[in-house]
Amino acid sequence: AIGIDPLFVGDYAMTADHFQETITTLMERVPFEMFTIELNTGEKVQIDHAGAISARAGRAVFIGPGGKLHIFGHESVNQVLFNAANTVA
């Protein structure tokens, strides 16, 4: 793990601040490592490049391969997976 609080589950949603801190930390890793955002719907969005995602105020925009646009907010995020061990945040 990289010092990010664990994901709140059950009756708790990921807060805007937690989401922002998590995404910013993962975007700024050197060297960049891919990570996955799992939405409450079960959809998994693999972030493959730091320059392809922008996050602010608990919201994010990601432009995936082929120009596919993903727009989501902290309240729609189930978990963020990173590192080979699938650590969650």
Phi and psi in degrees as GROMACS dihedral restraints (atoms count N, CA, C in turn):
[ dihedral_restraints ]
;  ai    aj    ak    al  type     phi  dphi    fc
    3     4     5     6     1  -119.6    20    10
    4     5     6     7     1    34.5    20    10
    6     7     8     9     1    79.9    20    10
    7     8     9    10     1    27.5    20    10
    9    10    11    12     1  -106.6    20    10
   10    11    12    13     1   139.0    20    10
   12    13    14    15     1   -57.4    20    10
   13    14    15    16     1   148.3    20    10
   15    16    17    18     1   -66.3    20    10
   16    17    18    19     1   157.5    20    10
   18    19    20    21     1   -64.4    20    10
   19    20    21    22     1   138.2    20    10
   21    22    23    24     1   -84.6    20    10
   22    23    24    25     1   133.7    20    10
   24    25    26    27     1  -125.1    20    10
   25    26    27    28     1   176.4    20    10
   27    28    29    30     1    77.7    20    10
   28    29    30    31     1  -120.0    20    10
   30    31    32    33     1   -84.4    20    10
   31    32    33    34     1     3.6    20    10
   33    34    35    36     1  -110.3    20    10
   34    35    36    37     1   138.9    20    10
   36    37    38    39     1  -102.6    20    10
   37    38    39    40     1   156.9    20    10
   39    40    41    42     1   -66.7    20    10
   40    41    42    43     1   128.4    20    10
   42    43    44    45     1   -76.3    20    10
   43    44    45    46     1   161.4    20    10
   45    46    47    48     1   -60.9    20    10
   46    47    48    49     1   -42.2    20    10
   48    49    50    51     1   -64.9    20    10
   49    50    51    52     1   -43.3    20    10
   51    52    53    54     1   -64.1    20    10
   52    53    54    55     1   -44.1    20    10
   54    55    56    57     1   -60.0    20    10
   55    56    57    58     1   -47.8    20    10
   57    58    59    60     1   -61.5    20    10
   58    59    60    61     1   -46.2    20    10
   60    61    62    63     1   -61.7    20    10
   61    62    63    64     1   -43.2    20    10
   63    64    65    66     1   -63.8    20    10
   64    65    66    67     1   -50.9    20    10
   66    67    68    69     1   -63.5    20    10
   67    68    69    70     1   -44.5    20    10
   69    70    71    72     1   -61.1    20    10
   70    71    72    73     1   -45.2    20    10
   72    73    74    75     1   -60.9    20    10
   73    74    75    76     1   -44.7    20    10
   75    76    77    78     1   -68.9    20    10
   76    77    78    79     1   -35.6    20    10
   78    79    80    81     1   -65.9    20    10
   79    80    81    82     1   -32.5    20    10
   81    82    83    84     1   -92.1    20    10
   82    83    84    85     1     0.5    20    10
   84    85    86    87     1   -63.3    20    10
   85    86    87    88     1   138.7    20    10
   87    88    89    90     1  -124.5    20    10
   88    89    90    91     1   119.3    20    10
   90    91    92    93     1   -74.2    20    10
   91    92    93    94     1   155.8    20    10
   93    94    95    96     1   -62.1    20    10
   94    95    96    97     1   138.8    20    10
   96    97    98    99     1  -124.8    20    10
   97    98    99   100     1   136.5    20    10
   99   100   101   102     1   -58.3    20    10
  100   101   102   103     1   150.7    20    10
  102   103   104   105     1  -143.8    20    10
  103   104   105   106     1   166.1    20    10
  105   106   107   108     1  -125.5    20    10
  106   107   108   109     1   134.1    20    10
  108   109   110   111     1  -105.2    20    10
  109   110   111   112     1   119.6    20    10
  111   112   113   114     1   -99.0    20    10
  112   113   114   115     1   122.3    20    10
  114   115   116   117     1   -86.0    20    10
  115   116   117   118     1   163.1    20    10
  117   118   119   120     1   -60.6    20    10
  118   119   120   121     1   -21.9    20    10
  120   121   122   123     1   -77.6    20    10
  121   122   123   124     1   -10.6    20    10
  123   124   125   126     1    97.7    20    10
  124   125   126   127     1   -14.0    20    10
  126   127   128   129     1   -63.7    20    10
  127   128   129   130     1   138.4    20    10
  129   130   131   132     1  -114.7    20    10
  130   131   132   133     1   127.2    20    10
  132   133   134   135     1  -110.9    20    10
  133   134   135   136     1   113.2    20    10
  135   136   137   138     1   -88.9    20    10
  136   137   138   139     1   119.0    20    10
  138   139   140   141     1   -88.4    20    10
  139   140   141   142     1   109.6    20    10
  141   142   143   144     1  -103.3    20    10
  142   143   144   145     1    -2.6    20    10
  144   145   146   147     1  -158.3    20    10
  145   146   147   148     1   132.7    20    10
  147   148   149   150     1   -60.7    20    10
  148   149   150   151     1   -32.5    20    10
  150   151   152   153     1   -77.7    20    10
  151   152   153   154     1    -4.6    20    10
  153   154   155   156     1   -96.1    20    10
  154   155   156   157     1    -0.5    20    10
  156   157   158   159     1  -129.3    20    10
  157   158   159   160     1   142.2    20    10
  159   160   161   162     1  -132.1    20    10
  160   161   162   163     1   132.8    20    10
  162   163   164   165     1  -133.3    20    10
  163   164   165   166     1   140.0    20    10
  165   166   167   168     1  -161.8    20    10
  166   167   168   169     1   137.9    20    10
  168   169   170   171     1    53.4    20    10
  169   170   171   172     1    38.6    20    10
  171   172   173   174     1    79.9    20    10
  172   173   174   175     1    10.8    20    10
  174   175   176   177     1  -122.9    20    10
  175   176   177   178     1   152.9    20    10
  177   178   179   180     1  -142.6    20    10
  178   179   180   181     1   150.7    20    10
  180   181   182   183     1  -126.7    20    10
  181   182   183   184     1   129.5    20    10
  183   184   185   186     1  -128.1    20    10
  184   185   186   187     1   132.4    20    10
  186   187   188   189     1  -105.7    20    10
  187   188   189   190     1   109.3    20    10
  189   190   191   192     1   -87.0    20    10
  190   191   192   193     1  -179.5    20    10
  192   193   194   195     1   -53.5    20    10
  193   194   195   196     1   139.2    20    10
  195   196   197   198     1    76.6    20    10
  196   197   198   199     1     7.7    20    10
  198   199   200   201     1    82.7    20    10
  199   200   201   202     1    10.8    20    10
  201   202   203   204     1   -65.3    20    10
  202   203   204   205     1   126.5    20    10
  204   205   206   207     1   -96.2    20    10
  205   206   207   208     1   130.6    20    10
  207   208   209   210     1  -121.7    20    10
  208   209   210   211     1   126.1    20    10
  210   211   212   213     1  -124.6    20    10
  211   212   213   214     1   126.9    20    10
  213   214   215   216     1  -152.8    20    10
  214   215   216   217     1   162.1    20    10
  216   217   218   219     1  -121.4    20    10
  217   218   219   220     1   168.7    20    10
  219   220   221   222     1   -57.2    20    10
  220   221   222   223     1   -32.9    20    10
  222   223   224   225     1   -72.3    20    10
  223   224   225   226     1   -14.5    20    10
  225   226   227   228     1   -99.3    20    10
  226   227   228   229     1     3.6    20    10
  228   229   230   231     1   -96.8    20    10
  229   230   231   232     1   126.8    20    10
  231   232   233   234     1   -85.2    20    10
  232   233   234   235     1   -47.0    20    10
  234   235   236   237     1  -162.7    20    10
  235   236   237   238     1   163.2    20    10
  237   238   239   240     1  -119.7    20    10
  238   239   240   241     1   123.3    20    10
  240   241   242   243     1  -105.4    20    10
  241   242   243   244     1   134.1    20    10
  243   244   245   246     1  -150.3    20    10
  244   245   246   247     1   161.2    20    10
  246   247   248   249     1    70.2    20    10
  247   248   249   250     1   162.4    20    10
  249   250   251   252     1   -62.2    20    10
  250   251   252   253     1   -28.8    20    10
  252   253   254   255     1   -82.5    20    10
  253   254   255   256     1     5.9    20    10
  255   256   257   258     1    55.4    20    10
  256   257   258   259     1    44.4    20    10
  258   259   260   261     1   -62.8    20    10
  259   260   261   262     1   143.1    20    10
  261   262   263   264     1  -108.4    20    10
  262   263   264   265     1   153.1    20    10
